[in-house]
Amino acid sequence: MKNIGGVILGVAAAAAIGAAIGVAYAPNKGVVTRKKMKKKINRAASDLKDYVDEQKGLSLDKINNLVENGQEKVKEISTSFSKKAAV
C-alpha cells in the first residue's frame, strides 16, 4: 500500500513540475505566466494536502480498528481464564 501512495505522490509531483515548466516557457507576458504558475502551484499544493489528510485519516482508522480488535481479544482471553479458574 505504501508503494502505491508513493507512486501516486511521485506522479502528482511530476505533473505539477511539468505544468510549471510548460507555463514558464509559454508565449505569454511575464505577469500572465506568473499568475498561471501561481494558480497551478496552489492547486497542486491543495491536492497534495488533501491526499495527505486522506492518508492520515485512513491510518487513524486502521489504528482504531487494531485497538478495538485488541480490546476484544483481551476480553475473550480474560473471560476464558475466568471460566477455567472457576472450574
TIKEMI-204989 format. One record per residue: x, y, z of N, C-alpha, C in turn; residue in three letters. Coordinates in nm, 2 decimals. Layout:
<nodes>
+--------+--------+--------+--------+--------+--------+--------+--------+--------+--------+
:    n_X :    n_Y :    n_Z :   ca_X :   ca_Y :   ca_Z :    c_X :    c_Y :    c_Z : drennu :
+--------+--------+--------+--------+--------+--------+--------+--------+--------+--------+
:      X :      Y :      Z :      X :      Y :      Z :      X :      Y :      Z :    ALA :
...
+--------+--------+--------+--------+--------+--------+--------+--------+--------+--------+
</nodes>
This chain:
<nodes>
+--------+--------+--------+--------+--------+--------+--------+--------+--------+--------+
:    n_X :    n_Y :    n_Z :   ca_X :   ca_Y :   ca_Z :    c_X :    c_Y :    c_Z : drennu :
+--------+--------+--------+--------+--------+--------+--------+--------+--------+--------+
:   0.08 :  -0.12 :   0.00 :   0.00 :   0.00 :   0.00 :   0.09 :   0.13 :   0.00 :    MET :
:   0.20 :   0.12 :   0.07 :   0.29 :   0.24 :   0.08 :   0.35 :   0.26 :  -0.06 :    LYS :
:   0.37 :   0.16 :  -0.14 :   0.43 :   0.18 :  -0.27 :   0.33 :   0.25 :  -0.37 :    ASN :
:   0.20 :   0.22 :  -0.36 :   0.10 :   0.28 :  -0.44 :   0.09 :   0.43 :  -0.41 :    ILE :
:   0.10 :   0.46 :  -0.28 :   0.09 :   0.60 :  -0.23 :   0.21 :   0.68 :  -0.28 :    GLY :
:   0.33 :   0.62 :  -0.28 :   0.45 :   0.68 :  -0.33 :   0.44 :   0.71 :  -0.47 :    GLY :
:   0.39 :   0.61 :  -0.55 :   0.38 :   0.63 :  -0.69 :   0.28 :   0.74 :  -0.73 :    VAL :
:   0.17 :   0.74 :  -0.66 :   0.07 :   0.85 :  -0.68 :   0.13 :   0.98 :  -0.65 :    ILE :
:   0.20 :   0.99 :  -0.54 :   0.26 :   1.12 :  -0.50 :   0.37 :   1.16 :  -0.60 :    LEU :
:   0.45 :   1.06 :  -0.65 :   0.55 :   1.09 :  -0.75 :   0.49 :   1.14 :  -0.88 :    GLY :
:   0.38 :   1.08 :  -0.92 :   0.32 :   1.12 :  -1.05 :   0.26 :   1.26 :  -1.03 :    VAL :
:   0.20 :   1.29 :  -0.92 :   0.14 :   1.42 :  -0.89 :   0.25 :   1.53 :  -0.89 :    ALA :
:   0.36 :   1.50 :  -0.82 :   0.47 :   1.59 :  -0.82 :   0.53 :   1.62 :  -0.96 :    ALA :
:   0.55 :   1.51 :  -1.04 :   0.60 :   1.52 :  -1.17 :   0.50 :   1.60 :  -1.26 :    ALA :
:   0.37 :   1.58 :  -1.24 :   0.28 :   1.66 :  -1.32 :   0.28 :   1.80 :  -1.29 :    ALA :
:   0.29 :   1.83 :  -1.16 :   0.30 :   1.97 :  -1.12 :   0.42 :   2.04 :  -1.17 :    ALA :
:   0.54 :   1.97 :  -1.16 :   0.66 :   2.03 :  -1.21 :   0.65 :   2.05 :  -1.36 :    ILE :
:   0.60 :   1.95 :  -1.43 :   0.59 :   1.96 :  -1.58 :   0.50 :   2.07 :  -1.62 :    GLY :
:   0.39 :   2.09 :  -1.54 :   0.30 :   2.20 :  -1.57 :   0.37 :   2.34 :  -1.55 :    ALA :
:   0.44 :   2.34 :  -1.44 :   0.51 :   2.47 :  -1.41 :   0.62 :   2.50 :  -1.52 :    ALA :
:   0.69 :   2.40 :  -1.56 :   0.79 :   2.42 :  -1.67 :   0.72 :   2.46 :  -1.80 :    ILE :
:   0.61 :   2.40 :  -1.83 :   0.53 :   2.43 :  -1.95 :   0.48 :   2.57 :  -1.95 :    GLY :
:   0.43 :   2.61 :  -1.84 :   0.38 :   2.75 :  -1.83 :   0.49 :   2.85 :  -1.84 :    VAL :
:   0.61 :   2.81 :  -1.78 :   0.72 :   2.90 :  -1.78 :   0.77 :   2.93 :  -1.92 :    ALA :
:   0.76 :   2.84 :  -2.01 :   0.80 :   2.85 :  -2.15 :   0.69 :   2.89 :  -2.24 :    TYR :
:   0.57 :   2.92 :  -2.19 :   0.46 :   2.96 :  -2.27 :   0.48 :   3.10 :  -2.33 :    ALA :
:   0.42 :   3.13 :  -2.44 :   0.45 :   3.27 :  -2.50 :   0.35 :   3.37 :  -2.45 :    PRO :
:   0.34 :   3.39 :  -2.32 :   0.26 :   3.49 :  -2.26 :   0.35 :   3.60 :  -2.19 :    ASN :
:   0.29 :   3.71 :  -2.15 :   0.37 :   3.81 :  -2.08 :   0.40 :   3.75 :  -1.94 :    LYS :
:   0.50 :   3.81 :  -1.88 :   0.55 :   3.76 :  -1.75 :   0.45 :   3.76 :  -1.64 :    GLY :
:   0.36 :   3.86 :  -1.64 :   0.26 :   3.87 :  -1.54 :   0.16 :   3.76 :  -1.55 :    VAL :
:   0.12 :   3.73 :  -1.67 :   0.02 :   3.63 :  -1.70 :   0.08 :   3.49 :  -1.67 :    VAL :
:   0.20 :   3.47 :  -1.71 :   0.27 :   3.34 :  -1.68 :   0.28 :   3.32 :  -1.53 :    THR :
:   0.32 :   3.42 :  -1.45 :   0.34 :   3.41 :  -1.31 :   0.20 :   3.38 :  -1.24 :    ARG :
:   0.10 :   3.44 :  -1.29 :  -0.04 :   3.41 :  -1.24 :  -0.08 :   3.27 :  -1.26 :    LYS :
:  -0.05 :   3.22 :  -1.39 :  -0.08 :   3.08 :  -1.42 :   0.00 :   2.99 :  -1.34 :    LYS :
:   0.13 :   3.02 :  -1.32 :   0.21 :   2.93 :  -1.24 :   0.16 :   2.93 :  -1.09 :    MET :
:   0.13 :   3.04 :  -1.04 :   0.08 :   3.05 :  -0.90 :  -0.05 :   2.97 :  -0.88 :    LYS :
:  -0.14 :   2.98 :  -0.98 :  -0.26 :   2.91 :  -0.98 :  -0.24 :   2.76 :  -0.98 :    LYS :
:  -0.15 :   2.71 :  -1.07 :  -0.13 :   2.57 :  -1.08 :  -0.05 :   2.52 :  -0.96 :    LYS :
:   0.04 :   2.59 :  -0.90 :   0.11 :   2.55 :  -0.79 :   0.02 :   2.54 :  -0.67 :    ILE :
:  -0.07 :   2.64 :  -0.65 :  -0.16 :   2.64 :  -0.54 :  -0.26 :   2.52 :  -0.55 :    ASN :
:  -0.30 :   2.49 :  -0.67 :  -0.39 :   2.37 :  -0.70 :  -0.32 :   2.24 :  -0.66 :    ARG :
:  -0.19 :   2.23 :  -0.70 :  -0.11 :   2.11 :  -0.67 :  -0.09 :   2.10 :  -0.52 :    ALA :
:  -0.06 :   2.21 :  -0.46 :  -0.04 :   2.21 :  -0.31 :  -0.17 :   2.16 :  -0.24 :    ALA :
:  -0.28 :   2.21 :  -0.29 :  -0.41 :   2.18 :  -0.23 :  -0.44 :   2.03 :  -0.25 :    SER :
:  -0.41 :   1.98 :  -0.37 :  -0.43 :   1.84 :  -0.40 :  -0.34 :   1.75 :  -0.31 :    ASP :
:  -0.22 :   1.79 :  -0.29 :  -0.12 :   1.72 :  -0.21 :  -0.17 :   1.72 :  -0.06 :    LEU :
:  -0.22 :   1.83 :  -0.01 :  -0.27 :   1.84 :   0.12 :  -0.39 :   1.75 :   0.14 :    LYS :
:  -0.48 :   1.75 :   0.05 :  -0.60 :   1.66 :   0.05 :  -0.55 :   1.52 :   0.06 :    ASP :
:  -0.46 :   1.48 :  -0.02 :  -0.41 :   1.34 :  -0.03 :  -0.35 :   1.30 :   0.11 :    TYR :
:  -0.26 :   1.39 :   0.16 :  -0.20 :   1.36 :   0.29 :  -0.31 :   1.35 :   0.40 :    VAL :
:  -0.41 :   1.44 :   0.40 :  -0.51 :   1.43 :   0.50 :  -0.59 :   1.30 :   0.49 :    ASP :
:  -0.62 :   1.26 :   0.36 :  -0.69 :   1.13 :   0.34 :  -0.61 :   1.02 :   0.39 :    GLU :
:  -0.48 :   1.01 :   0.36 :  -0.39 :   0.90 :   0.41 :  -0.38 :   0.90 :   0.56 :    GLN :
:  -0.38 :   1.02 :   0.62 :  -0.37 :   1.03 :   0.77 :  -0.50 :   0.97 :   0.83 :    LYS :
:  -0.61 :   1.01 :   0.77 :  -0.74 :   0.95 :   0.81 :  -0.75 :   0.80 :   0.80 :    GLY :
:  -0.70 :   0.75 :   0.69 :  -0.70 :   0.61 :   0.67 :  -0.61 :   0.54 :   0.78 :    LEU :
:  -0.50 :   0.60 :   0.81 :  -0.41 :   0.54 :   0.91 :  -0.47 :   0.54 :   1.04 :    SER :
:  -0.54 :   0.65 :   1.08 :  -0.61 :   0.66 :   1.21 :  -0.72 :   0.55 :   1.22 :    LEU :
:  -0.79 :   0.53 :   1.11 :  -0.90 :   0.43 :   1.11 :  -0.84 :   0.29 :   1.13 :    ASP :
:  -0.72 :   0.26 :   1.07 :  -0.66 :   0.13 :   1.09 :  -0.61 :   0.12 :   1.23 :    LYS :
:  -0.56 :   0.22 :   1.29 :  -0.51 :   0.21 :   1.43 :  -0.63 :   0.19 :   1.52 :    ILE :
:  -0.74 :   0.26 :   1.50 :  -0.85 :   0.25 :   1.58 :  -0.91 :   0.10 :   1.57 :    ASN :
:  -0.91 :   0.05 :   1.45 :  -0.96 :  -0.09 :   1.44 :  -0.87 :  -0.19 :   1.51 :    ASN :
:  -0.74 :  -0.17 :   1.50 :  -0.65 :  -0.26 :   1.57 :  -0.67 :  -0.25 :   1.72 :    LEU :
:  -0.69 :  -0.13 :   1.77 :  -0.71 :  -0.12 :   1.92 :  -0.84 :  -0.18 :   1.96 :    VAL :
:  -0.94 :  -0.16 :   1.88 :  -1.07 :  -0.23 :   1.91 :  -1.06 :  -0.38 :   1.91 :    GLU :
:  -0.99 :  -0.43 :   1.81 :  -0.97 :  -0.58 :   1.80 :  -0.89 :  -0.63 :   1.91 :    ASN :
:  -0.79 :  -0.55 :   1.95 :  -0.71 :  -0.59 :   2.06 :  -0.78 :  -0.60 :   2.19 :    GLY :
:  -0.87 :  -0.50 :   2.21 :  -0.95 :  -0.49 :   2.33 :  -1.05 :  -0.61 :   2.34 :    GLN :
:  -1.11 :  -0.65 :   2.22 :  -1.20 :  -0.76 :   2.21 :  -1.12 :  -0.89 :   2.25 :    GLU :
:  -1.00 :  -0.91 :   2.20 :  -0.92 :  -1.03 :   2.23 :  -0.89 :  -1.04 :   2.37 :    LYS :
:  -0.85 :  -0.92 :   2.44 :  -0.82 :  -0.92 :   2.58 :  -0.94 :  -0.97 :   2.66 :    VAL :
:  -1.06 :  -0.92 :   2.62 :  -1.18 :  -0.96 :   2.69 :  -1.21 :  -1.11 :   2.67 :    LYS :
:  -1.19 :  -1.16 :   2.55 :  -1.21 :  -1.30 :   2.53 :  -1.12 :  -1.39 :   2.61 :    GLU :
:  -0.99 :  -1.35 :   2.61 :  -0.89 :  -1.42 :   2.69 :  -0.92 :  -1.41 :   2.84 :    ILE :
:  -0.96 :  -1.30 :   2.89 :  -0.99 :  -1.28 :   3.03 :  -1.11 :  -1.36 :   3.07 :    SER :
:  -1.21 :  -1.37 :   2.98 :  -1.33 :  -1.45 :   3.01 :  -1.29 :  -1.60 :   3.01 :    THR :
:  -1.21 :  -1.64 :   2.92 :  -1.17 :  -1.78 :   2.91 :  -1.09 :  -1.82 :   3.04 :    SER :
:  -1.00 :  -1.73 :   3.08 :  -0.93 :  -1.76 :   3.20 :  -1.02 :  -1.76 :   3.33 :    PHE :
:  -1.11 :  -1.67 :   3.33 :  -1.21 :  -1.67 :   3.44 :  -1.29 :  -1.80 :   3.45 :    SER :
:  -1.33 :  -1.85 :   3.33 :  -1.41 :  -1.97 :   3.33 :  -1.32 :  -2.09 :   3.37 :    LYS :
:  -1.20 :  -2.09 :   3.33 :  -1.11 :  -2.21 :   3.36 :  -1.07 :  -2.20 :   3.51 :    LYS :
:  -1.06 :  -2.08 :   3.57 :  -1.03 :  -2.06 :   3.71 :  -1.14 :  -2.11 :   3.80 :    ALA :
:  -1.26 :  -2.09 :   3.75 :  -1.38 :  -2.12 :   3.83 :  -1.40 :  -2.27 :   3.83 :    ALA :
:  -1.34 :  -2.35 :   3.74 :  -1.36 :  -2.49 :   3.73 :  -1.28 :  -2.56 :   3.83 :    VAL :
+--------+--------+--------+--------+--------+--------+--------+--------+--------+--------+
</nodes>
